[in-house]
């Protein structure tokens, strides 16, 4: 590949700065040298090839087109022969009693004048808008909808022809029924009331639990058509939602619409280019980009953490936060994906509700100075009002696992205050006190080892010394010791954690690999991989340890194949892909990824994941699986293309993020790594395994660094904060241009809806 003139000049400048020094070199943390890596991506066109396209109108919520801004969400679909529906959700609309579950709200419906004969829709990912055309026997309707990225408003423009100029909007409230509280035969919420205030229609729903929520909307004329502006407001404990909703509609209508639209689009246009990932699998590439659109629809730093529904709502058996896998896996893609701001909705929630995690430990276990969660919680981090007893799934490991996500947020950002400023950030004290809970229940056995009592292994069964809790206890103790050593925290519990690690019973194993627990083998097919959690995502037992590799391969294969695989669900395949990627097995990793995407039992054509009820994380987590194939950074080592299949001869990624706060770019060409670029954002130690063949050239800020690799191909790069290194093989400098891989026009836009309704 020929070098561009700009790149040749940049590399020439770097070459002129050679020092001839061997071994370590000093670098300037404040270097102003411009990176020779050039990003040449036509972002609107690239993202366009991943748009969701419906060739026929979806006729079910699960198959609809979705919009969201981290709090307000809508799903668009046809629900009757003459109706198009915008089903609305808002994450903070909850019951405020008993278990404080999410509540149904209602829908904006467009009643067409004629019978719908056909239609199409498209989600424009780049602009975060849905456009569509509806054809009836009386005319056509063209619409464009978006939920503003900062404001709690849905805006829909309509342009109708012929008889469809008579099509009309209406608000259809859902009965405000809380399924969980209904089971307890609590009194139902009163009916909603609709009235007009200053020519704005507003529907107000009072709650017996306190406060109210309200939907307000108004239609205004356009030169060609009309515009519908709708908002949903929630207030608790005050009854001010009606006033808030009316004021929001007034303010939105009075605003400069062009400026409003621009601010919405600007946010999304800045969101996508933070990273670049392109792989020679068009369907997987599209799935990846759609999941980050979905996650950005569901999470913003200052808003609520993401539950199983996201900002959308339909009738569900899971209307809250689940802690035994769901919330943890949902956030896994944000770290390597360089979308840390989307992870802040979780860490900010943990910080804000820290007192409630201590309350949980006292209420459930009777322990002071400990922190935990029940199986499920509301947005307060609590089971509810305490009137419902803990269920059989109560488990100390669930909260420790959640704190592993917080740890990843710290490791990928290297924001030291997340550990040291314990008045602002709850991570360290909560991790210490989640491990305190374990210390309270550990018992020394006749063998001299420390043992855990019978605890639940998520959804499989209860047993003593189960691997789920043993792995999380080990990770927690190791991490606390490591943080104390780094930050000189001088925690008096260091000797206790050290002795716990020394005396803790080993992981139970048998002829099939890792067991569920001391007395419980893995003999029935099950979707959870909880007994292998120490491999992924904890990475405290890995294939890099020769003594463990055969055991881990056996354990993963047994989990996936026992009992005819009947219990393996789509998201189980995503976990399996990450497990195989951790073991360096790209062939099996991609096989599992394809198994996930093609599982029509659960994955809908719009990429939503439904197991009877929506579970948003089960599709989003597949992004972590792909990332694990391209870049891994656990164990204080950054590995490039650690688990890619042989068929992937070309790959490119730019500004994926590694632990230690490094931005990493790499290109694979003709089945080999062509070059790697790494930039340090925090000045952390850098150990990188680039996977380059032959003699490797290392340039740091343009200076040649003669650094010999270890026997395993790891280079220790002396990078200060702001420094950038480029590594490549061969005498000729490579083309350092970032462009997407070419795509077959017949294979783009694979998601949305079928070409017919059949």
HUSUL-V743491 format. One record per pair of residues at least 4 apart in sequence whose ideal C-beta (glycine too) atoms are under 8 Angstrom apart, sorted by the first residue. I is the first residue (numbers start at 1). J is the second residue. If there is no record, write none. Layout:
{{I/J} {I/J}}
This chain:
{{1/669} {1/734} {1/735} {2/735} {3/7} {3/8} {3/11} {3/733} {3/735} {4/8} {4/38} {4/735} {4/737} {5/9} {6/10} {6/38} {7/11} {7/36} {7/38} {7/733} {7/735} {7/736} {7/737} {8/12} {9/13} {10/14} {10/34} {10/36} {11/15} {11/36} {11/733} {12/16} {13/17} {13/702} {14/33} {14/36} {14/699} {14/702} {14/703} {15/702} {15/704} {17/701} {17/702} {17/703} {18/703} {18/704} {19/25} {19/703} {19/704} {20/704} {21/25} {21/703} {21/705} {21/706} {22/706} {23/706} {23/707} {24/707} {24/718} {25/700} {25/703} {25/705} {25/718} {26/718} {27/31} {27/700} {27/701} {27/703} {27/718} {27/719} {27/720} {27/723} {28/701} {28/720} {28/722} {28/723} {29/683} {29/720} {29/721} {29/722} {29/723} {30/722} {31/701} {31/722} {31/723} {31/724} {33/701} {33/702} {33/724} {35/677} {35/679} {35/724} {36/726} {36/736} {37/654} {37/665} {37/677} {37/726} {37/736} {37/737} {37/738} {38/736} {38/737} {38/738} {39/273} {39/276} {39/654} {39/737} {39/738} {40/737} {40/738} {40/739} {41/46} {41/273} {41/276} {41/738} {41/739} {41/740} {42/46} {43/47} {43/126} {43/269} {43/272} {43/273} {44/48} {44/126} {45/49} {46/50} {46/740} {47/51} {47/125} {47/126} {47/272} {47/289} {48/124} {48/125} {48/126} {49/286} {49/743} {49/748} {49/749} {50/125} {50/285} {50/286} {50/289} {50/290} {50/748} {50/749} {50/751} {51/122} {51/123} {51/124} {51/125} {51/749} {51/752} {52/65} {52/122} {52/123} {52/125} {52/290} {52/606} {52/607} {52/749} {52/751} {52/752} {52/753} {53/120} {53/121} {53/122} {53/123} {53/749} {53/751} {53/752} {53/753} {54/58} {54/65} {54/119} {54/120} {54/121} {54/122} {54/132} {54/752} {54/753} {55/120} {55/752} {55/753} {55/754} {55/755} {55/756} {56/118} {56/119} {56/120} {56/753} {56/754} {56/755} {56/756} {56/757} {57/77} {57/78} {57/84} {57/116} {57/118} {57/119} {57/120} {57/121} {57/132} {57/134} {57/753} {57/757} {58/63} {58/64} {58/65} {58/77} {58/78} {58/121} {58/606} {58/753} {59/63} {59/77} {59/78} {59/79} {59/757} {60/64} {60/77} {61/75} {61/77} {61/87} {61/314} {62/314} {62/604} {62/606} {62/608} {62/610} {62/614} {63/77} {63/604} {63/605} {63/606} {63/608} {63/753} {64/75} {64/76} {64/77} {64/87} {64/606} {65/75} {65/76} {65/77} {65/121} {65/123} {65/130} {65/132} {65/606} {65/752} {66/73} {66/74} {66/75} {66/76} {66/123} {66/294} {66/297} {66/312} {66/606} {66/608} {67/73} {67/74} {67/76} {67/123} {67/128} {67/129} {67/130} {67/145} {67/146} {67/147} {67/154} {67/297} {68/72} {68/73} {68/74} {68/147} {68/297} {68/298} {68/310} {68/311} {68/312} {69/73} {69/147} {69/148} {69/149} {69/150} {69/151} {69/152} {69/297} {69/300} {69/311} {70/91} {70/296} {70/297} {70/298} {70/299} {70/300} {70/303} {70/304} {70/311} {70/345} {71/90} {71/91} {71/92} {71/152} {71/300} {71/303} {71/304} {71/311} {72/88} {72/89} {72/90} {72/147} {72/152} {72/153} {72/154} {72/231} {72/232} {72/311} {73/88} {73/89} {73/90} {73/91} {73/147} {73/297} {73/298} {73/310} {73/311} {73/312} {73/313} {74/86} {74/87} {74/88} {74/89} {74/108} {74/145} {74/147} {74/154} {74/312} {75/86} {75/87} {75/89} {75/312} {75/314} {76/84} {76/85} {76/86} {76/87} {76/121} {76/130} {76/132} {76/145} {77/84} {77/85} {77/87} {78/83} {78/84} {78/85} {78/116} {78/119} {79/83} {79/84} {79/85} {79/109} {81/115} {81/116} {82/111} {82/112} {82/113} {82/114} {82/115} {82/116} {82/136} {83/109} {83/110} {83/111} {83/112} {83/116} {84/109} {84/110} {84/112} {84/116} {84/132} {84/134} {84/141} {84/143} {85/107} {85/108} {85/109} {85/110} {86/107} {86/108} {86/109} {86/110} {86/145} {86/154} {86/156} {87/106} {87/107} {87/312} {87/313} {87/314} {88/105} {88/106} {88/107} {88/108} {88/154} {88/215} {88/230} {88/232} {88/313} {89/93} {89/102} {89/105} {89/309} {89/310} {89/311} {89/312} {89/313} {90/105} {90/152} {90/213} {90/232} {90/234} {90/311} {90/313} {91/102} {91/303} {91/304} {91/306} {91/307} {91/309} {91/310} {91/311} {91/379} {92/234} {92/304} {92/379} {93/102} {93/103} {93/105} {93/213} {93/232} {93/234} {93/313} {94/100} {94/101} {94/102} {94/103} {94/378} {94/379} {95/99} {95/100} {95/101} {95/103} {95/178} {95/181} {95/189} {95/207} {95/209} {96/100} {96/207} {96/209} {96/210} {96/211} {96/236} {96/237} {97/178} {97/181} {97/186} {97/207} {97/208} {97/209} {97/210} {97/384} {97/385} {98/178} {98/180} {98/181} {98/184} {98/186} {98/384} {98/385} {98/387} {98/388} {99/180} {99/181} {99/320} {99/376} {99/378} {99/383} {99/384} {99/388} {100/209} {100/320} {100/378} {100/379} {100/380} {100/382} {100/384} {100/385} {101/178} {101/179} {101/180} {101/181} {101/319} {101/320} {101/378} {102/307} {102/309} {102/313} {102/316} {102/319} {102/320} {103/176} {103/178} {103/207} {103/213} {103/313} {103/319} {104/174} {104/175} {104/176} {104/177} {104/313} {104/314} {104/315} {105/173} {105/174} {105/205} {105/213} {105/215} {105/232} {105/313} {106/171} {106/172} {106/173} {106/174} {106/203} {106/215} {107/171} {107/172} {107/174} {108/154} {108/156} {108/169} {108/170} {108/171} {108/172} {108/217} {108/228} {108/230} {109/169} {109/170} {109/171} {109/172} {110/141} {110/143} {110/158} {110/167} {110/168} {110/169} {111/167} {111/168} {111/169} {111/170} {112/116} {112/134} {112/136} {112/138} {112/141} {112/164} {112/167} {113/136} {113/138} {113/139} {113/163} {113/164} {113/165} {113/166} {113/167} {114/136} {114/137} {114/138} {114/139} {114/163} {114/164} {115/136} {115/137} {116/134} {116/135} {116/136} {117/135} {117/136} {117/137} {118/134} {118/135} {119/132} {119/133} {119/134} {119/135} {120/132} {120/133} {121/130} {121/131} {121/132} {121/752} {121/753} {122/130} {122/131} {122/132} {122/752} {123/129} {123/130} {123/293} {123/752} {124/128} {124/129} {124/130} {124/131} {125/272} {125/289} {125/290} {125/293} {126/268} {126/269} {126/272} {127/146} {127/264} {127/265} {127/268} {128/146} {128/147} {128/149} {128/264} {128/265} {128/268} {128/293} {128/297} {129/144} {129/145} {129/146} {130/144} {130/145} {130/146} {131/142} {131/143} {131/144} {131/145} {132/142} {132/143} {133/140} {133/141} {133/142} {133/143} {134/140} {134/141} {134/142} {134/143} {134/164} {135/140} {136/140} {136/141} {136/163} {136/164} {138/162} {138/163} {138/164} {138/166} {139/160} {139/161} {139/162} {139/163} {139/164} {139/165} {140/160} {140/161} {140/162} {140/164} {141/158} {141/159} {141/160} {141/161} {141/164} {141/167} {142/158} {142/159} {142/160} {143/156} {143/157} {143/158} {143/159} {144/156} {144/157} {145/154} {145/155} {145/156} {145/157} {146/154} {146/155} {146/261} {146/264} {147/153} {147/154} {147/155} {148/152} {148/153} {148/155} {148/260} {148/263} {148/264} {149/263} {149/264} {149/267} {149/268} {150/263} {150/264} {150/267} {151/248} {151/252} {151/260} {152/231} {152/232} {152/233} {152/248} {153/229} {153/230} {153/231} {153/248} {153/249} {153/252} {154/228} {154/229} {154/230} {154/231} {155/227} {155/228} {155/229} {155/230} {155/252} {155/260} {156/227} {156/228} {156/230} {157/222} {157/225} {157/226} {157/227} {157/228} {158/167} {158/225} {158/226} {158/227} {158/228} {159/222} {159/224} {159/225} {160/164} {160/165} {160/167} {160/225} {161/165} {169/217} {169/219} {169/228} {171/194} {171/201} {171/203} {171/215} {171/217} {171/230} {173/192} {173/194} {173/203} {173/205} {173/215} {175/191} {176/188} {176/189} {176/191} {176/192} {176/205} {176/207} {177/182} {177/188} {177/189} {178/182} {178/186} {178/189} {178/319} {179/183} {179/315} {179/316} {179/317} {179/319} {180/184} {180/319} {181/186} {182/186} {182/188} {186/208} {187/208} {188/208} {189/205} {189/206} {189/207} {189/208} {190/206} {190/208} {192/203} {192/204} {192/205} {192/206} {193/203} {193/204} {194/201} {194/202} {194/203} {194/204} {195/201} {195/202} {195/204} {196/200} {196/201} {196/202} {197/202} {197/216} {197/242} {197/246} {198/246} {198/250} {199/218} {200/216} {200/217} {200/218} {200/246} {200/249} {200/250} {201/216} {201/217} {201/218} {202/214} {202/215} {202/216} {202/217} {202/242} {202/245} {202/246} {203/214} {203/215} {203/216} {204/212} {204/213} {204/214} {204/241} {204/242} {205/212} {205/213} {205/214} {206/212} {206/239} {207/211} {207/212} {207/213} {207/236} {209/236} {210/236} {210/237} {211/234} {211/235} {211/236} {211/237} {211/238} {211/239} {211/241} {212/234} {212/235} {212/239} {212/240} {212/241} {212/242} {213/232} {213/233} {213/234} {213/235} {213/241} {214/232} {214/233} {214/241} {214/242} {214/244} {214/245} {215/230} {215/231} {215/232} {215/245} {216/230} {216/231} {216/233} {216/242} {216/245} {216/246} {216/248} {216/249} {217/228} {217/229} {217/230} {217/231} {217/249} {218/228} {218/229} {218/249} {218/253} {219/226} {219/227} {219/228} {219/229} {220/226} {220/227} {220/229} {220/253} {221/225} {221/226} {221/227} {222/226} {222/227} {229/249} {229/252} {229/253} {230/249} {231/245} {231/248} {231/249} {231/252} {232/245} {233/241} {233/242} {233/244} {233/245} {233/248} {234/241} {235/239} {235/240} {235/241} {235/244} {240/244} {241/245} {242/246} {243/247} {244/248} {245/249} {246/250} {247/251} {248/252} {249/253} {250/254} {251/255} {252/260} {255/259} {255/260} {256/260} {257/261} {258/262} {259/263} {260/264} {261/265} {262/266} {263/267} {264/268} {265/269} {266/270} {267/271} {268/272} {268/296} {269/273} {270/274} {271/292} {271/296} {272/289} {272/292} {274/338} {274/339} {274/655} {275/337} {275/338} {275/339} {275/653} {275/654} {275/655} {275/656} {275/657} {276/652} {276/653} {276/654} {276/655} {276/738} {276/740} {277/285} {277/288} {277/289} {277/626} {277/630} {277/652} {277/653} {277/654} {277/656} {278/285} {278/651} {278/652} {278/653} {278/740} {278/741} {279/284} {279/285} {279/288} {279/626} {279/630} {279/648} {279/651} {279/741} {280/647} {280/648} {280/649} {280/650} {280/651} {280/741} {281/285} {281/590} {281/648} {282/286} {282/743} {282/744} {282/747} {282/748} {282/750} {283/287} {283/597} {283/747} {283/750} {284/288} {284/593} {284/594} {284/597} {284/626} {285/289} {285/743} {286/290} {286/748} {286/749} {286/750} {286/751} {287/291} {287/597} {287/607} {287/619} {287/622} {287/751} {288/292} {288/622} {288/623} {288/626} {289/293} {290/294} {290/607} {290/751} {291/295} {291/333} {291/607} {291/619} {291/620} {291/622} {291/623} {292/296} {292/333} {292/337} {292/339} {292/623} {293/297} {294/298} {294/310} {294/607} {294/616} {294/619} {294/620} {295/299} {295/306} {295/330} {295/333} {295/334} {295/339} {295/342} {295/620} {296/339} {296/342} {297/310} {297/311} {298/306} {298/310} {298/311} {298/616} {299/303} {299/305} {299/306} {299/342} {299/343} {299/345} {300/341} {300/342} {300/345} {301/341} {301/342} {301/344} {301/345} {301/348} {302/344} {302/345} {302/348} {303/345} {304/345} {304/349} {304/379} {305/321} {305/327} {305/345} {305/346} {305/349} {305/379} {306/310} {306/327} {306/330} {306/331} {306/345} {306/346} {306/616} {306/617} {307/319} {307/320} {307/321} {307/322} {307/327} {307/379} {308/316} {308/318} {308/319} {308/320} {308/321} {308/322} {308/326} {308/613} {308/614} {308/615} {308/616} {308/617} {309/313} {309/314} {309/316} {309/318} {309/319} {309/614} {309/616} {310/614} {310/616} {312/614} {314/614} {315/613} {316/613} {316/614} {317/612} {317/613} {318/322} {318/376} {318/613} {318/614} {318/615} {320/376} {320/377} {320/378} {320/379} {321/326} {321/327} {321/376} {321/377} {321/378} {321/379} {322/326} {322/327} {322/375} {322/376} {323/327} {323/328} {323/373} {323/374} {323/375} {323/376} {323/377} {323/398} {323/399} {323/401} {323/402} {324/375} {324/393} {324/395} {324/398} {324/458} {324/459} {324/530} {325/329} {325/458} {325/528} {325/530} {326/330} {326/615} {326/617} {327/331} {327/346} {327/402} {327/405} {327/617} {328/332} {328/401} {328/402} {328/404} {328/405} {328/537} {329/571} {329/574} {329/575} {329/617} {329/618} {329/620} {329/621} {329/624} {330/616} {330/617} {330/620} {330/621} {331/335} {331/342} {331/343} {331/346} {331/405} {332/405} {332/408} {332/537} {332/621} {332/623} {332/624} {333/337} {333/339} {333/620} {333/621} {333/623} {333/624} {333/627} {334/339} {334/340} {334/342} {334/343} {335/340} {335/343} {335/408} {335/409} {335/411} {335/412} {335/657} {336/412} {336/624} {336/627} {336/628} {336/631} {336/633} {336/656} {336/657} {336/658} {337/623} {337/627} {337/656} {337/657} {338/655} {338/656} {338/657} {338/663} {339/343} {340/344} {340/409} {340/412} {340/413} {340/657} {343/347} {343/405} {343/408} {343/409} {344/348} {344/409} {345/349} {346/350} {346/402} {346/405} {346/406} {346/409} {347/351} {347/405} {347/406} {347/409} {347/418} {347/425} {347/427} {348/352} {349/353} {349/379} {349/381} {350/354} {350/357} {350/381} {350/402} {350/403} {350/406} {350/426} {350/427} {350/430} {351/424} {351/425} {351/426} {353/357} {353/380} {353/381} {354/358} {354/371} {354/426} {354/429} {354/430} {355/359} {356/360} {356/380} {356/381} {356/382} {357/361} {357/371} {357/372} {357/373} {357/381} {357/399} {357/430} {358/362} {358/369} {358/370} {358/371} {358/433} {359/363} {359/382} {360/364} {360/371} {360/372} {360/373} {360/374} {360/381} {360/382} {360/383} {361/365} {361/367} {361/368} {361/370} {361/371} {361/372} {361/433} {361/437} {362/366} {362/367} {362/368} {362/370} {363/383} {363/386} {364/372} {364/374} {364/390} {364/394} {365/370} {365/372} {365/437} {365/440} {365/441} {367/436} {367/437} {367/440} {369/433} {369/436} {370/433} {370/434} {370/436} {370/437} {370/440} {371/399} {371/429} {371/430} {371/433} {371/434} {371/436} {371/437} {372/396} {372/398} {372/399} {372/434} {372/437} {373/377} {373/381} {373/398} {373/399} {373/402} {374/382} {374/383} {374/390} {374/391} {374/394} {375/390} {375/391} {375/393} {375/394} {375/395} {375/398} {376/383} {377/381} {377/382} {377/383} {378/382} {378/383} {378/384} {382/386} {383/388} {383/390} {384/388} {390/394} {392/456} {392/462} {393/456} {393/458} {393/459} {394/456} {395/455} {395/456} {395/458} {395/468} {395/469} {396/400} {396/434} {396/437} {396/438} {396/441} {396/455} {396/469} {396/472} {397/401} {397/455} {397/468} {397/469} {397/472} {397/473} {398/402} {398/458} {399/403} {399/430} {399/434} {400/404} {400/431} {400/434} {400/435} {400/438} {400/472} {400/473} {400/475} {400/476} {401/405} {401/472} {401/533} {402/406} {403/407} {403/427} {403/430} {403/431} {403/434} {403/476} {404/408} {404/472} {404/475} {404/537} {404/538} {405/409} {406/410} {406/418} {406/427} {406/430} {406/431} {407/411} {407/427} {407/431} {407/479} {408/412} {408/537} {408/659} {409/413} {409/418} {410/414} {410/415} {410/418} {410/419} {410/427} {411/659} {411/660} {412/657} {412/658} {412/659} {412/661} {413/418} {413/661} {414/660} {414/661} {414/681} {414/682} {414/684} {416/420} {416/487} {417/421} {417/424} {417/425} {418/425} {418/427} {419/425} {419/427} {419/428} {419/483} {419/487} {419/489} {420/487} {421/425} {422/426} {422/428} {422/429} {426/430} {427/431} {428/432} {428/483} {428/489} {429/433} {430/434} {431/435} {431/476} {431/479} {431/480} {432/436} {432/480} {432/491} {432/493} {433/437} {434/438} {434/476} {435/439} {435/473} {435/476} {435/477} {435/480} {435/497} {436/440} {436/493} {437/441} {438/442} {438/452} {438/469} {438/473} {438/476} {439/496} {439/500} {441/452} {441/453} {442/450} {442/451} {442/452} {442/500} {443/450} {443/451} {443/453} {444/448} {444/449} {444/450} {444/451} {444/503} {445/449} {445/450} {445/451} {445/505} {447/505} {448/503} {449/503} {449/504} {449/505} {450/500} {450/503} {450/504} {450/505} {451/464} {451/465} {451/505} {451/518} {452/464} {452/465} {452/466} {452/469} {452/470} {452/473} {453/464} {454/462} {454/463} {454/464} {455/462} {455/463} {455/464} {455/466} {455/468} {455/469} {456/461} {456/462} {456/466} {457/461} {457/462} {457/463} {457/466} {457/467} {457/468} {457/469} {457/516} {457/517} {457/520} {457/528} {457/530} {457/531} {458/468} {458/528} {458/530} {459/526} {459/527} {459/528} {459/530} {460/516} {460/520} {460/522} {460/524} {460/526} {460/528} {460/530} {460/531} {461/516} {461/517} {461/520} {462/466} {462/517} {463/516} {463/517} {463/518} {463/519} {463/520} {464/517} {464/518} {464/519} {465/470} {465/505} {465/508} {465/517} {465/518} {466/470} {466/508} {466/516} {466/517} {466/518} {466/520} {466/531} {467/471} {467/507} {467/508} {467/514} {467/515} {467/516} {467/517} {467/530} {467/531} {467/532} {467/533} {467/534} {468/472} {468/516} {468/530} {468/531} {468/533} {469/473} {470/474} {470/504} {470/505} {470/507} {470/534} {471/475} {471/507} {471/533} {471/534} {471/538} {471/540} {471/541} {472/476} {472/533} {472/538} {473/477} {473/500} {473/504} {474/478} {474/501} {474/504} {474/534} {474/540} {475/479} {475/534} {475/538} {475/540} {476/480} {477/481} {477/497} {477/498} {477/500} {477/501} {478/482} {478/501} {478/540} {479/483} {480/484} {480/491} {480/493} {480/494} {480/497} {481/485} {481/494} {481/497} {481/498} {481/501} {482/486} {483/487} {483/489} {484/488} {484/489} {484/490} {484/491} {484/494} {490/494} {493/497} {494/498} {495/499} {496/500} {497/501} {498/502} {499/503} {500/504} {505/518} {507/514} {507/515} {507/534} {507/541} {508/514} {508/515} {508/516} {508/517} {508/518} {509/513} {509/514} {509/515} {509/551} {510/515} {510/521} {512/521} {512/522} {512/554} {512/555} {512/558} {512/562} {513/522} {513/551} {513/552} {513/554} {513/555} {513/556} {513/557} {513/558} {513/559} {514/522} {514/531} {514/532} {514/551} {514/552} {514/555} {515/520} {515/521} {515/522} {515/531} {516/520} {516/521} {516/522} {516/530} {516/531} {517/531} {522/526} {522/531} {522/558} {522/559} {522/562} {523/562} {523/563} {524/562} {524/563} {524/567} {525/562} {525/563} {525/564} {525/565} {525/566} {525/567} {525/568} {526/559} {526/567} {527/567} {527/568} {527/569} {527/571} {527/572} {528/572} {529/533} {529/536} {529/559} {529/572} {529/575} {529/576} {529/579} {531/555} {531/559} {532/536} {532/552} {532/555} {532/556} {532/559} {532/579} {533/537} {533/538} {534/538} {534/540} {534/541} {535/539} {535/541} {535/542} {535/552} {535/555} {535/556} {535/579} {535/582} {535/583} {536/575} {536/578} {536/579} {536/582} {536/628} {537/578} {537/624} {539/582} {539/634} {539/635} {541/545} {541/548} {541/552} {542/548} {542/552} {542/582} {542/583} {542/634} {542/635} {543/548} {543/549} {543/552} {543/553} {543/582} {543/583} {543/584} {544/635} {545/549} {548/552} {549/553} {549/583} {550/554} {551/555} {552/556} {552/579} {552/583} {553/557} {553/583} {554/558} {555/559} {556/560} {556/576} {556/579} {556/580} {556/583} {557/561} {558/562} {559/576} {560/565} {560/568} {560/572} {560/576} {561/565} {563/567} {567/572} {568/572} {568/573} {569/573} {569/599} {569/601} {569/602} {569/611} {569/618} {570/574} {570/595} {570/596} {570/599} {570/601} {570/602} {570/603} {570/609} {570/618} {570/619} {571/575} {571/596} {571/602} {571/609} {571/615} {571/617} {571/618} {571/619} {571/621} {571/622} {572/576} {573/577} {573/592} {573/593} {573/595} {573/596} {573/599} {574/578} {574/592} {574/593} {574/596} {574/618} {574/621} {574/622} {574/624} {574/625} {575/579} {575/621} {575/625} {576/580} {576/588} {576/592} {577/581} {577/588} {577/589} {577/590} {577/592} {577/593} {577/596} {577/622} {577/625} {577/626} {577/628} {577/629} {578/582} {578/589} {578/624} {578/625} {578/628} {579/583} {580/585} {580/586} {580/588} {580/589} {580/592} {580/643} {581/585} {581/586} {581/589} {581/625} {581/628} {581/629} {581/632} {581/642} {581/643} {582/628} {582/632} {582/634} {582/643} {583/643} {584/642} {584/643} {585/589} {585/643} {586/590} {586/629} {586/643} {586/644} {586/645} {586/646} {586/648} {587/591} {587/645} {587/646} {588/592} {589/593} {589/625} {589/628} {589/629} {589/643} {589/645} {590/594} {590/629} {590/645} {590/648} {591/595} {592/596} {592/625} {593/597} {593/622} {593/625} {593/626} {594/598} {595/599} {596/603} {596/622} {596/625} {597/603} {597/622} {598/603} {599/603} {602/609} {602/610} {602/611} {602/618} {603/607} {603/608} {603/609} {603/619} {604/608} {604/609} {604/610} {605/751} {605/752} {605/753} {605/754} {606/751} {606/752} {606/753} {607/619} {607/751} {608/614} {608/616} {608/619} {609/614} {609/615} {609/616} {609/617} {609/618} {609/619} {610/614} {610/615} {611/615} {611/618} {616/620} {617/621} {621/625} {622/626} {623/627} {624/628} {625/629} {626/630} {627/631} {627/656} {628/632} {628/642} {628/643} {629/641} {629/642} {629/643} {629/644} {630/640} {630/641} {630/644} {630/651} {630/653} {630/656} {630/666} {631/638} {631/639} {631/640} {631/641} {631/642} {631/653} {631/656} {631/658} {631/664} {631/666} {632/637} {632/638} {632/639} {632/642} {632/643} {633/637} {633/638} {633/639} {633/658} {633/659} {633/660} {633/662} {634/659} {636/659} {636/660} {636/685} {636/687} {637/687} {637/688} {637/689} {637/714} {638/658} {638/659} {638/660} {638/662} {638/664} {638/678} {638/686} {638/687} {638/688} {638/689} {639/688} {639/689} {639/691} {640/664} {640/666} {640/673} {640/676} {640/688} {640/689} {640/690} {640/691} {641/651} {641/666} {641/668} {641/673} {641/691} {642/689} {642/691} {644/648} {644/651} {644/668} {646/671} {648/668} {649/668} {649/669} {649/670} {649/671} {650/668} {650/669} {650/670} {650/741} {651/666} {651/667} {651/668} {651/741} {652/666} {652/667} {652/668} {652/738} {652/739} {652/740} {652/741} {653/664} {653/665} {653/666} {654/665} {654/738} {655/663} {655/664} {655/665} {656/663} {656/664} {656/665} {657/661} {657/662} {657/663} {657/664} {658/662} {658/663} {658/664} {658/678} {660/680} {660/682} {660/684} {660/685} {660/686} {661/680} {661/681} {661/682} {661/684} {662/678} {662/679} {662/680} {662/681} {662/684} {662/686} {663/678} {663/679} {663/681} {664/676} {664/677} {664/678} {664/679} {665/676} {665/677} {665/678} {665/738} {666/673} {666/674} {666/675} {666/676} {666/677} {666/690} {667/673} {667/674} {667/675} {667/734} {667/738} {668/672} {668/673} {668/674} {669/674} {672/692} {672/693} {672/729} {673/690} {673/691} {673/692} {673/693} {673/729} {674/728} {674/734} {675/726} {675/727} {675/728} {675/734} {675/736} {676/688} {676/690} {676/692} {676/726} {676/727} {676/728} {677/724} {677/725} {677/726} {677/727} {677/736} {678/686} {678/688} {678/717} {678/719} {678/724} {678/725} {678/727} {679/722} {679/723} {679/724} {679/725} {680/684} {680/686} {680/719} {680/720} {680/721} {680/722} {680/723} {680/724} {681/721} {681/722} {682/721} {683/719} {683/720} {683/721} {683/722} {683/723} {685/716} {686/716} {686/717} {686/718} {686/719} {686/725} {687/714} {687/715} {687/716} {687/717} {688/714} {688/715} {688/717} {688/727} {689/712} {689/713} {689/714} {689/715} {690/696} {690/713} {690/715} {690/727} {691/713} {692/696} {692/727} {692/728} {692/729} {693/729} {694/729} {694/730} {695/729} {695/730} {696/709} {696/715} {696/727} {696/728} {696/729} {697/704} {697/727} {697/728} {697/729} {697/730} {697/733} {698/704} {698/705} {698/706} {698/707} {698/715} {698/717} {698/725} {698/726} {698/727} {699/703} {699/704} {699/705} {699/725} {699/726} {699/727} {700/705} {700/717} {700/718} {700/719} {700/723} {700/724} {700/725} {701/723} {701/724} {701/725} {705/717} {705/718} {705/725} {707/715} {707/716} {707/717} {709/713} {709/714} {709/715} {710/714} {710/715} {710/716} {715/727} {717/725} {719/723} {719/724} {719/725} {726/736} {728/733} {728/734} {730/734} {743/747} {743/748} {744/748} {754/758}}
